Amino acid sequence: MFLRCALKSASLAVRKSSAVSTVKHPCSALLSQQGACPAVTVRPLSSCLNNRWASHGEKLNGERSSAVQVVRHYARAIKPKQALPSQLDDLPPTMLKKEYAAVPAAQTTDDVVRRLLNLELASHKEKLRLKQEQLVAKVRRDEFDRGSTPVKVAILTARIRNYQEHLQKHPKDKANKRRMLMCIDRRKKLLKYLRCSRYDVFENVCSQLGITYTFPPEYYRRVTRRWLAKKALCIKVFKEVQRRKAERRKAMKKSAATQSKGEAAEQASTDAQGGTA
């Protein structure tokens, strides 16, 4: 009981005092003199509570600051994308569509109908068809030329540029990227054929369509012992085949010569027999 009362009185005294201090136990002197235990110090309850709430507040402030950082990172401003130039920009919106360009009545209609017939309300597919016709008109031989190599190159060029514009906006579209690469390979083959067969037409197509032709890279293969052995074996087999073919041709020529000699001898004998008769 004595110890309990002493502790209560000490805690009340510390609560009243504003300064934080340590209070010695009332029996600490007696106990220390007897050697039972060392001096005991009691910290006030208010200081413990203050320290606990302070640490809890620091933790909350840290979590709040991290949450604010996450929110700031999540809601950062997005830079606006720059408007990329398109091959369809040179098409005026007042131009008529392909199927109505040769109709004379389309020129004299009112404004509402004309808006429906021109490129102002046209789809991307219709504009692309008109662009293809413009590129084809630069390289075709006559107005009925639809299947020549320069015309195919012009159509592929319009498609490739359309795919490039689409992939700049949607770079993860793998299907259209594959189609673009297929068109590029097809156009390379056609340009290579033009360059080998008609060089003047090749130069005209490249200048009219704005194509830069690059030579394909030279074939390169790393030389290994296995590749050298395989190449030597192939050369040896090729030489052996050529030698046997030469021997076979020589034997055929020899047999043909002997056969012709025999036929000549027979013909001479028959002629001699006929003369004697």
C-alpha positions as CSV (number, residue, x, y, z in Angstrom):
1,M,0.0,0.0,0.0
2,F,2.8,2.3,0.8
3,L,4.4,1.8,-2.5
4,R,1.1,2.3,-4.4
5,C,0.4,5.6,-2.6
6,A,3.9,6.8,-3.3
7,L,3.6,6.0,-7.0
8,K,0.3,7.9,-7.3
9,S,1.6,10.9,-5.5
10,A,4.7,11.0,-7.8
11,S,2.7,10.7,-11.0
12,L,0.4,13.5,-9.9
13,A,3.3,15.7,-9.2
14,V,4.9,15.0,-12.6
15,R,1.6,15.7,-14.4
16,K,1.3,19.1,-12.7
17,S,4.8,20.1,-13.7
18,S,5.2,21.2,-17.3
19,A,8.8,20.2,-17.6
20,V,9.7,16.6,-18.4
21,S,11.8,15.1,-15.7
22,T,12.5,11.7,-14.1
23,V,11.3,10.9,-10.6
24,K,13.1,8.6,-8.3
25,H,11.2,5.9,-6.6
26,P,10.6,6.7,-2.8
27,C,12.0,3.3,-1.8
28,S,14.9,3.4,-4.2
29,A,17.3,4.8,-1.6
30,L,16.4,2.1,1.0
31,L,16.6,-0.6,-1.5
32,S,19.9,0.6,-2.9
33,Q,21.3,0.7,0.6
34,Q,20.3,-2.8,1.2
35,G,21.6,-4.0,-2.2
36,A,18.4,-5.7,-3.2
37,C,18.1,-3.7,-6.5
38,P,19.6,-0.6,-8.1
39,A,17.9,2.7,-8.2
40,V,14.6,2.8,-10.1
41,T,13.6,5.8,-12.2
42,V,10.0,6.3,-13.3
43,R,9.2,8.3,-16.4
44,P,6.0,10.2,-16.4
45,L,3.0,8.8,-18.3
46,S,2.5,12.1,-20.3
47,S,6.0,11.9,-21.8
48,C,5.5,8.4,-22.9
49,L,2.2,9.2,-24.5
50,N,3.6,12.3,-26.2
51,N,6.5,10.3,-27.6
52,R,4.2,7.5,-28.9
53,W,1.9,10.0,-30.6
54,A,4.8,11.9,-32.0
55,S,6.2,8.7,-33.6
56,H,2.7,7.8,-34.9
57,G,2.4,11.3,-36.4
58,E,5.7,11.0,-38.2
59,K,4.6,7.7,-39.6
60,L,1.3,9.2,-40.8
61,N,3.1,12.2,-42.3
62,G,5.5,9.8,-44.2
63,E,2.7,7.8,-45.6
64,R,0.8,10.9,-46.5
65,S,3.8,12.4,-48.3
66,S,4.4,9.1,-50.2
67,A,0.7,9.0,-51.2
68,V,1.0,12.6,-52.4
69,Q,4.1,11.7,-54.4
70,V,2.3,8.7,-56.0
71,V,-0.7,10.8,-56.9
72,R,1.5,13.5,-58.4
73,H,3.4,10.9,-60.5
74,Y,0.1,9.3,-61.6
75,A,-1.6,12.6,-62.5
76,R,1.4,14.2,-64.4
77,A,0.6,16.3,-67.4
78,I,0.7,14.5,-70.8
79,K,2.5,16.4,-73.5
80,P,0.3,16.9,-76.6
81,K,1.5,14.9,-79.6
82,Q,2.7,16.9,-82.6
83,A,0.5,16.8,-85.7
84,L,2.5,14.7,-88.3
85,P,2.3,15.6,-92.0
86,S,0.1,13.3,-94.1
87,Q,0.2,12.5,-97.8
88,L,-3.5,13.4,-98.0
89,D,-2.9,17.1,-97.0
90,D,-2.4,18.2,-100.5
91,L,-6.0,17.0,-101.5
92,P,-8.3,20.1,-101.3
93,P,-11.7,19.4,-99.6
94,T,-13.5,20.9,-102.5
95,M,-12.3,18.2,-104.9
96,L,-14.9,15.7,-106.1
97,K,-14.6,12.0,-105.4
98,K,-13.2,9.6,-107.9
99,E,-16.6,8.2,-109.1
100,Y,-18.1,11.7,-109.5
101,A,-15.1,13.5,-111.1
102,A,-16.2,12.6,-114.7
103,V,-19.9,13.4,-114.1
104,P,-20.8,16.9,-115.6
105,A,-23.9,17.3,-113.5
106,A,-21.9,17.2,-110.3
107,Q,-20.5,20.6,-111.2
108,T,-23.9,22.3,-111.3
109,T,-25.6,20.9,-108.2
110,D,-26.4,22.9,-105.1
111,D,-24.0,23.3,-102.2
112,V,-25.6,20.6,-100.0
113,V,-25.3,17.9,-102.6
114,R,-21.9,19.1,-103.6
115,R,-20.7,18.7,-100.0
116,L,-21.8,15.1,-100.2
117,L,-19.9,14.5,-103.4
118,N,-16.6,16.2,-102.6
119,L,-13.9,15.3,-100.1
120,E,-15.2,17.4,-97.3
121,L,-17.4,14.5,-96.0
122,A,-15.4,11.7,-97.6
123,S,-13.9,8.8,-95.7
124,H,-10.2,8.0,-95.4
125,K,-10.5,5.1,-97.9
126,E,-12.0,7.3,-100.6
127,K,-9.2,9.9,-100.1
128,L,-6.6,7.2,-100.3
129,R,-8.0,5.9,-103.6
130,L,-7.8,9.4,-105.0
131,K,-4.2,9.7,-103.9
132,Q,-3.4,6.4,-105.6
133,E,-4.9,7.7,-108.8
134,Q,-2.7,10.9,-108.6
135,L,0.5,8.8,-108.1
136,V,-0.5,6.4,-110.9
137,A,-1.1,9.3,-113.3
138,K,2.5,10.4,-112.8
139,V,4.1,7.2,-114.0
140,R,1.6,5.4,-116.3
141,R,2.1,5.1,-120.1
142,D,-1.5,6.0,-121.1
143,E,-4.9,6.3,-119.4
144,F,-5.6,2.5,-119.9
145,D,-2.4,1.4,-118.2
146,R,-3.3,-0.4,-115.0
147,G,-1.0,-3.4,-114.7
148,S,2.5,-2.2,-115.7
149,T,5.4,-2.3,-113.2
150,P,5.5,1.5,-112.6
151,V,1.8,1.6,-111.8
152,K,2.2,-1.3,-109.3
153,V,5.1,0.6,-107.7
154,A,2.9,3.8,-107.4
155,I,0.0,1.9,-105.8
156,L,2.4,0.2,-103.3
157,T,4.0,3.6,-102.5
158,A,0.6,5.0,-101.5
159,R,-0.1,2.0,-99.3
160,I,3.3,2.1,-97.6
161,R,2.9,5.8,-96.8
162,N,-0.5,5.2,-95.4
163,Y,0.8,2.4,-93.2
164,Q,3.6,4.6,-92.0
165,E,1.2,7.4,-90.9
166,H,-0.9,4.9,-89.1
167,L,2.0,3.3,-87.2
168,Q,3.2,6.7,-86.1
169,K,-0.1,7.1,-84.2
170,H,-0.4,3.4,-83.2
171,P,3.1,2.0,-82.9
172,K,1.9,-1.3,-81.3
173,D,-0.3,-2.4,-84.3
174,K,1.7,-5.4,-85.3
175,A,-0.7,-6.6,-88.0
176,N,-0.4,-3.4,-90.1
177,K,3.3,-3.3,-89.5
178,R,3.6,-6.8,-91.0
179,R,1.5,-5.7,-94.0
180,M,3.7,-2.6,-94.5
181,L,6.9,-4.7,-94.5
182,M,5.3,-7.1,-97.1
183,C,4.5,-4.1,-99.3
184,I,8.0,-2.8,-98.9
185,D,9.5,-6.1,-100.0
186,R,7.2,-6.3,-103.0
187,R,8.1,-2.8,-104.1
188,K,11.9,-3.6,-103.7
189,K,11.5,-6.5,-106.1
190,L,9.7,-4.4,-108.6
191,L,12.2,-1.6,-108.5
192,K,15.1,-4.1,-108.8
193,Y,13.4,-5.5,-111.9
194,L,13.0,-2.1,-113.4
195,R,16.6,-1.1,-112.6
196,C,17.9,-4.2,-114.4
197,S,15.5,-4.1,-117.4
198,R,14.7,-0.4,-118.1
199,Y,16.9,2.0,-116.2
200,D,15.4,5.2,-117.6
201,V,11.9,4.1,-116.5
202,F,13.4,3.3,-113.1
203,E,14.9,6.7,-112.7
204,N,11.6,8.4,-113.8
205,V,9.6,6.4,-111.3
206,C,11.9,7.2,-108.4
207,S,12.0,10.9,-109.2
208,Q,8.2,11.2,-109.7
209,L,7.2,9.3,-106.6
210,G,10.0,10.6,-104.4
211,I,11.5,7.1,-103.7
212,T,15.1,6.7,-102.5
213,Y,16.4,3.4,-103.7
214,T,19.1,1.8,-101.5
215,F,21.1,-1.2,-102.6
216,P,20.6,-4.4,-100.6
217,P,23.5,-5.3,-98.2
218,E,26.1,-7.8,-99.4
219,Y,25.8,-11.4,-98.3
220,Y,28.0,-12.1,-95.3
221,R,28.5,-15.3,-93.5
222,R,30.8,-16.1,-90.7
223,V,33.5,-18.5,-91.8
224,T,33.6,-21.7,-89.6
225,R,35.4,-25.0,-90.0
226,R,32.1,-26.8,-90.6
227,W,31.1,-24.4,-93.3
228,L,34.6,-24.7,-95.0
229,A,34.4,-28.5,-95.0
230,K,30.9,-28.4,-96.4
231,K,31.9,-26.0,-99.1
232,A,34.9,-28.1,-100.0
233,L,32.7,-31.2,-100.3
234,C,30.2,-29.4,-102.5
235,I,33.0,-28.2,-104.8
236,K,34.4,-31.7,-105.0
237,V,31.0,-33.2,-105.8
238,F,30.4,-30.6,-108.5
239,K,33.8,-31.3,-110.1
240,E,33.1,-35.0,-110.1
241,V,29.7,-34.5,-111.7
242,Q,31.2,-32.3,-114.4
243,R,33.9,-34.8,-115.1
244,R,31.4,-37.6,-115.5
245,K,29.3,-35.5,-117.8
246,A,32.3,-34.6,-119.9
247,E,33.2,-38.3,-120.2
248,R,29.7,-39.2,-121.1
249,R,29.6,-36.5,-123.8
250,K,33.0,-37.7,-125.1
251,A,31.8,-41.3,-125.3
252,M,28.6,-40.2,-127.1
253,K,30.7,-38.2,-129.7
254,K,33.0,-41.2,-130.2
255,S,30.1,-43.6,-130.7
256,A,28.4,-41.1,-133.1
257,A,31.7,-40.8,-135.1
258,T,32.1,-44.6,-135.4
259,Q,28.5,-44.9,-136.4
260,S,28.8,-42.3,-139.1
261,K,32.0,-44.0,-140.3
262,G,30.2,-47.3,-140.5
263,E,27.3,-45.8,-142.4
264,A,29.7,-44.1,-144.8
265,A,31.5,-47.5,-145.4
266,E,28.2,-49.2,-146.0
267,Q,27.1,-46.5,-148.4
268,A,30.4,-46.8,-150.3
269,S,30.1,-50.6,-150.6
270,T,26.6,-50.3,-151.9
271,D,27.6,-47.7,-154.4
272,A,30.5,-49.9,-155.5
273,Q,28.2,-52.9,-155.9
274,G,25.8,-50.9,-158.0
275,G,28.6,-49.6,-160.2
276,T,29.9,-53.1,-161.0
277,A,26.4,-54.3,-161.7
